């Protein structure tokens, strides 16, 4: 079964709105038509409520099932992988994104 985590506000990603979804305890994204754009395959999307699942500057912070944080683009392709020393990844702003250990 597929559910949307709250808050269920749409997130602008490039010219498309993407919505986080949960399917079998994995997170992914659908578009406004309900089509799966990024298959559910993440443990977490975003890491604090004000940025939950949002794409900033075309990238979203996600945590894979092995616990590694990375940034994906609106197609779900990995753009940046953080090494396992970092415990959190935050959104991009003006080309930079703070990460935390």
C-alpha positions in Angstrom: 0.0 0.0 0.0 1.1 3.5 -0.7 0.8 6.5 1.6 2.1 10.0 1.7 4.1 11.1 4.8 3.0 14.3 6.5 3.2 17.1 5.7 1.9 16.2 2.3 2.7 19.4 0.6 3.9 19.3 -3.0 7.6 20.0 -3.5 8.8 21.9 -6.6 11.5 20.0 -8.4 12.7 21.7 -11.6 9.3 22.4 -13.4 7.6 19.5 -11.7 6.0 19.0 -8.4 7.0 15.8 -6.6 5.4 14.2 -3.6 7.2 11.8 -1.2 5.4 8.5 -0.9 5.9 5.5 1.4 5.5 1.9 0.0 6.5 -1.1 2.0 8.4 1.1 4.5 10.5 2.7 1.7 10.3 6.2 0.4 10.2 7.5 -3.1 8.4 10.2 -5.1 5.3 10.6 -7.3 4.3 13.4 -9.6 1.0 15.4 -9.4 -0.7 12.7 -11.7 0.1 10.0 -9.1 2.8 8.4 -11.3 5.8 7.0 -9.6 8.7 9.1 -10.7 11.4 7.8 -8.3 10.8 4.2 -7.1 10.5 3.8 -3.3 14.0 2.7 -2.3 15.1 5.1 0.5 15.0 4.9 4.3 14.6 8.7 4.7 14.0 11.8 2.5 15.2 15.1 4.1 15.9 15.1 7.8 13.9 17.8 9.4 10.3 18.7 8.9 10.7 22.0 7.1 12.6 20.4 4.3 11.0 16.9 4.3 11.4 15.5 0.9 11.9 18.8 -0.9 14.2 19.3 -3.8 16.4 22.4 -3.5 18.2 23.5 -6.6 17.1 20.3 -8.3 18.5 18.0 -5.5 17.1 16.2 -2.5 18.9 14.7 0.4 18.0 11.0 0.9 19.2 8.1 3.0 19.5 4.8 1.3 18.6 1.5 2.9 22.2 1.0 4.1 22.1 4.3 5.9 24.3 6.3 3.6 23.2 9.9 2.8 23.3 11.1 -0.8 21.7 13.8 -3.0 19.5 12.7 -5.9 18.2 14.7 -8.8 14.5 14.7 -9.9 15.0 11.5 -11.9 16.3 9.7 -8.8 19.9 9.6 -10.1 22.6 9.9 -7.4 24.5 13.1 -7.9 26.5 13.3 -4.7 27.3 10.4 -2.3 28.4 11.3 1.2 30.9 9.0 2.9 29.7 7.2 6.0 31.3 9.7 8.3 28.3 12.1 7.8 25.1 11.4 9.7 22.9 14.0 8.1 22.6 16.0 4.9 20.7 19.2 4.6 19.2 21.1 1.6 21.2 23.0 -0.9 21.0 26.8 -0.9 23.1 29.0 -3.2 25.1 26.0 -4.4 26.1 24.8 -0.9 24.6 22.2 1.5 25.7 21.7 5.1 26.3 18.1 6.2 26.8 16.9 9.7 28.6 14.0 11.4 
